Amino acid sequence: MKIRKEKNFVSFFDEKTGNYLRTGIIEDGRDTGVDPFAASFPELLDIGIMGHCIHGQSGLCIKAGIECYQGGLHKKNDNMTLADFEDIAKQCEGRTYQFALGGCGDPDQHEHFREILEICKMTGIVPNFTSSGYGITEEIAKLCSQYCGAVAISWYRSEYTLRAIKMLADAGVKTNIHYVLNKYTVDEAVERLVSHRFPDGINALVFLLHKPVGLGKAENMITRDNMRFKELITLVNSEDTGYKIGFDSCTVPALINNRGSIDLDSLDTCEGARWSAYISSDLKMMPCSFDNEDMRWAVDLKTHTIEEAWMSSEFEDFRSRLKMSCPECADRNFCMGGCPVRPEIVLCDKKCNTLEMFY
């Protein structure tokens, strides 16, 4: 169990189970029950170790009905060097709980994948990652079992998807499915939940909103009036689906507005610049990986430390948008207006939704 004491709260992370606990703001030795807004250093870093996708030219994601938000068909950047990754890890030692390995391509195909996992172990940081599963081998599955907290396989509707899930599960890896929801895939999600047709052995099923970033087309987004999406939320909320279900924080406004019996205290909204950040393969640090095109809030780690980036005016500007959005809404503390990067994905039709006023 790792414990991190901040100025006015304490957080706990069990690296073996992945369980995380954070107190409310502590005043006079007592927990007030009020959630702290942000940490003084990122508790989780999404690290883009991949600069290009070796499957990009074959278009695996497009064939699977998924439009890569990293623009994997076109990027040909270098992967993150081992020296750069080690420098990041050393800056985070004793301060950051987890690394989510990612970037433009499958992290398990990085030329120094084993060494990257070993560096995580050496610095006491738990690595997790998401992969298409296409290149997963028994050797890689064994490495994941030895070093990783969890691995997510993107739902690419292919034989290699099922093969990777089974290989990881058989190796004892906590294996999740990441399922991207767009206006074409939501029907399948509902049908598979109803008929219990997701693979055996998975730890959890996590739904992610399609974003108009990279290859993602705006016309394929889930919209506020999508009835099948509302049906999916109702299904998850009202029935025992047989799976542990999660949603990305981008979905929180939709969950709030279709809450049913959902305990709003169980939701955690955008963590960008509050608890987490993204670092690209060329060492640009930004609050969220979905800012990888415009880089409105990017800070160059070639000239700044991670702590300096976290405390920068760019990150504070991002945080201010979450602090200031939708001041009249009774639910603002639960979603803080949603996504500052792509406000068009915020599935909220309340008149007090003011996040777009910043654009």
HUUR-V642455 format. One record per pair of residues at least 24 apart in sequence whose C-alpha atoms are under 8 Angstrom apart, sorted by the first residue. I is the first residue (numbers start at 0). J is the second residue. Records with the same first field share a line. If there is no record, write none. Layout:
I = J / J
This chain:
3 = 94
5 = 38 / 39
8 = 35
12 = 96
14 = 96 / 125 / 148
15 = 148
16 = 148
17 = 148
36 = 273
37 = 272 / 273 / 274
38 = 273 / 274
39 = 309
40 = 94 / 95 / 274 / 306 / 309
41 = 94 / 95 / 272 / 273 / 274 / 275 / 276 / 309
42 = 94 / 95 / 96 / 97 / 274 / 275
43 = 95 / 96 / 97 / 98 / 99 / 274 / 275 / 276
44 = 95 / 97 / 98 / 99 / 275 / 276 / 277 / 278
45 = 98 / 99 / 100 / 101 / 275 / 276 / 277 / 278 / 288
46 = 98 / 99 / 100 / 101 / 102 / 277 / 278 / 279 / 280
47 = 79 / 100 / 101 / 102 / 103 / 277 / 278 / 279 / 280
48 = 78 / 79 / 80 / 84 / 100 / 101 / 102 / 106 / 109 / 279 / 280
49 = 77 / 78 / 79 / 101 / 102 / 103 / 104 / 105 / 106 / 109 / 280
50 = 74 / 75 / 76 / 77 / 78 / 79 / 102 / 103 / 104 / 279 / 280 / 281
51 = 75 / 76 / 77 / 78 / 102 / 103 / 104
52 = 103 / 104 / 105
53 = 104
54 = 104
55 = 104
60 = 155
63 = 155 / 156 / 157
64 = 155 / 184
65 = 155 / 179
66 = 213 / 214 / 215 / 216
67 = 212 / 213 / 214 / 215
68 = 210 / 211 / 212 / 213 / 214 / 215 / 289
69 = 102 / 103 / 212 / 213 / 214 / 291
70 = 103 / 212 / 213 / 214
71 = 103 / 104 / 213 / 214
74 = 103
76 = 280
77 = 280 / 281
78 = 109 / 280 / 281
79 = 280 / 281
81 = 111 / 114 / 115
84 = 115
85 = 115 / 118
87 = 305
88 = 118 / 119 / 122 / 124
89 = 122
90 = 304 / 305
91 = 122
92 = 122 / 123 / 124
93 = 122 / 123
95 = 124
96 = 123 / 124 / 125
97 = 124 / 125 / 126 / 127
98 = 124 / 125 / 126 / 127
99 = 126 / 127 / 128
100 = 126 / 127 / 128 / 129
101 = 128 / 129
102 = 279 / 280
104 = 130
105 = 129 / 130 / 131 / 132
106 = 130
107 = 134 / 135 / 139
108 = 134
113 = 142
116 = 146 / 147
117 = 146
120 = 146
129 = 153 / 177
131 = 155 / 160
132 = 159 / 160 / 162 / 163 / 164
133 = 159 / 160 / 163
135 = 163
136 = 163 / 166
137 = 166 / 167
140 = 166 / 167 / 170 / 172
141 = 167 / 170
143 = 167 / 172
144 = 170 / 171 / 172
147 = 172
148 = 172 / 173
149 = 173 / 174 / 175
150 = 174 / 175
151 = 175 / 176 / 177
152 = 176 / 177
153 = 177 / 178 / 179
154 = 178 / 179
161 = 198
164 = 198 / 201
165 = 200
168 = 200 / 201
173 = 201 / 202
174 = 200 / 201 / 202 / 203
175 = 201 / 202 / 203 / 204 / 205
176 = 201 / 203 / 204 / 205
177 = 204 / 205 / 206 / 207
178 = 204 / 205 / 206 / 207
179 = 206 / 207 / 208 / 209
180 = 206 / 207 / 208 / 209 / 221
181 = 208 / 209 / 219 / 220 / 221
182 = 219 / 220 / 221 / 222 / 225
183 = 219
185 = 227 / 228 / 231
186 = 227
188 = 231
189 = 227 / 230 / 231 / 234
192 = 240
193 = 240
195 = 240 / 241
202 = 242 / 243
203 = 242 / 243 / 244 / 245
204 = 242 / 243 / 244 / 245
205 = 244 / 245 / 246 / 247
206 = 244 / 245 / 246 / 247
207 = 246 / 247 / 249 / 250
208 = 247 / 249 / 250 / 344
210 = 341 / 344
211 = 341
212 = 289 / 292
213 = 292
220 = 344
221 = 344
222 = 344 / 346
223 = 346 / 347 / 348
229 = 257
232 = 257
233 = 257 / 259
236 = 260 / 261
249 = 337 / 338 / 344 / 345
250 = 345 / 346
251 = 333 / 334 / 337
252 = 334 / 336 / 337 / 345 / 346 / 347
253 = 345 / 346 / 347
255 = 330 / 333
256 = 347
263 = 333
264 = 333
266 = 333
267 = 333 / 334
268 = 333 / 334 / 335 / 337
269 = 334 / 335 / 337 / 338
271 = 318
272 = 309 / 314 / 315 / 317 / 318
273 = 318
284 = 308
285 = 314
286 = 314 / 317
289 = 340
290 = 340
320 = 354 / 357
324 = 352 / 353 / 354
325 = 351 / 352 / 353 / 354
326 = 351
327 = 351
328 = 352
